[in-house]
């Protein structure tokens, strides 16, 4: 390990994108052209009338936006990936002593109308194990909460199920369920596994005791940050569209190599300002013409 940059010092930053309005075909086309030109490892079909397709374009653009914010030209960095699908960015034209510590590990995630990118910087082997989980506080469709819980129960251990159902009301049950599911998804994505290829019920989080196990063995060295995001989202085809508020559970997982396990809860939105940046469609569209430079 490069001891000049202890992994516990690697800062975590998040960019979140909220879809606060509808988009035009011209805006879709500009984003699509940018992705086709500059992000060759991403294959997104051309479907301008599909809102989820547009969300995928915006999500793919976030690394470009982040590097532009750092004032690093597109020609001077490369997007690399491990065999497990973990991404990091390498920069050119740096002296050797800075190059090794300049790697930017990142992970992209989305759920419904909230898109996110979590990143950190340091030596490559220190920064790639980072993941982001996002889940809206909502029961899909018109199903009752009990049916939604049952549909997710195969991902939960008996202890987790009991903890969730011990909540005093339906809202608290949903929050506990979303908290545990995002803890699991952020961890799985941080280690570079698809959720379909891993036994989620083999991962157990005891949030009350601030502990976790994987296949019965204590999970150590990880930091989990949990927070809630409330955003205004455009709904409907009318102009202007209806703006409604949506709430999401978010969680980052990062392997710091620390002793034990670290859970950090951010209950006050003001606590997020130093490491979570919220942007909207207008802010992205404004800079799209500059992102290929």
Buried (B, 14 or more C-beta within 10 A) or exposed (E): EBEEBBBEEBEBBBBBBBBBBBBEEEBBEBBBEBBBEBBEEBEBEEBBEEBEBBBBBBBBBBBBBBBBEEEBEBEEBEBBEEEEEBBBBBBEEEEEEEEBBBBBBBBBBBBBBBBBBBBBBBBBEBBBBBBBBBBBBBBEEEEEEEEBBEEBBEBBBEEBBEBBEEBEEEEEBBBBBBBBBBBBBBBBBBBBBEEEEBEBBEBBBBBEEEBBBBEEEEBBBBBBBBBBBEBBBBEEEEEEBEEEEBBBBBBBBBBBBBEEBBBEBBEEEEEBEEBBBBBBBEEBBEBBEEBBE
